[in-house]
Structures are given as structure tokens and as C-alpha cells.
Amino acid sequence: MEKPDKRKEIVRAALALIAVHGFHGAPLAMIADRAGVGIGTIYLYFENKDALITEVYQDLEDRVYHLVMEGYAPEKPIRERFLHLGTALLRYFSDNPLDFRYLVQFHHSPYGVAFRRNGLLGQKRNCNVYHELLEEGVDGQVMKNIPLVILSALAFGPLLTVARNHILGFITLDDSLILRTVEACWYGIRR
């Protein structure tokens, strides 16, 4: 029988608890208990709670990125690439509510400020595809010529709201509604 990876269990427990209880409502003792480890074990893998929170975010970002990039074809027209990224992102979030809740919390907290800044400047790992697509769209006069930070908010911000509304049960997303939603975002940013 294979021994569970303690580090993975700690990350998984932190994600689940923080998504539900928030950063301050999920103390390390609670995370250790959920992961089935002693609190000292957490310190073998992570310098402190801040490092754990950031690591959980990076692991989650990597997972989302790889799933969103499945089938992505950089040679396709900008519109098709935008629809692919937006559809994959909205589908992932609607199917993974805990991941969504963690990401939103992280991005709206002091932890996320540097990550957001780097993402908007195109310096964030795994985020360049979004930044490059928007830049290419503006340069090719396919998208509105407005600052990328605004363009990104118009392109992807509504998807977060729609995902939240789905998770809260206000709407039910299916493939057709996801595509129509992403297309509406496209119409908001195209020239």
C-alpha cells in the first residue's frame, strides 16, 4: 500500500478549509488535523502559513493553467483562442467551486496583490497566454485599444461573476450558456 504524500495532503486540506473558512478562519492546527498530520509536520514542508497559502495558490494556478491550455492552438485566429480560453476557464470554475473560492479569496487579499500586478504586466508564470492574446488583439486592431488592465477586466471579470452565480445556484451553466457568455465577453472587447 502506497503511503500518502503528506505535502499533498496538507495542500489539499489547506485549500478545502481556506476556501470555506477564509485565511484567518482556517488555523494551521485545523489544517493539520484535516490533513492527518501533526502541526509540526506542516513546518517540515512550509516555512509558515503565508508560505503554505502562496504554495496552495501556485499549485492551483498550475492545475488551472494546464487544463485551460488543453487543445489551445496558438495559430488559430484571436477570436477562437479567446473563446477557447474563456470557455475552458468558466467550465473549470463552474465544475470546481472550492478552487474558484480559493482563487477569488487569494486575488482579493493582500496575498494576491503581487500576483495580480505581475499578471497584469505579463510577468506572471502561466499567465502570459492571456496577456499575449490581449496584446496581440490590440496590436492587430481586433480588440479595443484600451489599457490591458481594463481590457482584461472586461474580458475575464464577467466570467468570474457568472461562475460565482452558478456556484451560488442563481443560474445553471451548461455548455451552450457558457459559450454564449464567453461570446458576450468577446463582443465587449472586440473592435
WOHU-V412138 format. One line per field, one symbol per residue. psi: psi as a letter, one per 20 degrees, with the letter a starting at -180 (. if undefined). A space follows every 10 residues. Layout:
psi=???
//
This chain:
psi=pppqohghhg ggggggghhg irghjmrhhg ggghikrqhh hgihhphahg hggggggggg ggggghghip jpoiirqggh gghggggggh gghhimhggg hggggghjrh highggghgh jjjpqjihhg ghggghgghj khqqmrqhhg ggghghghhg gggghghijh roprhghggh ghhhgghhiq .
//
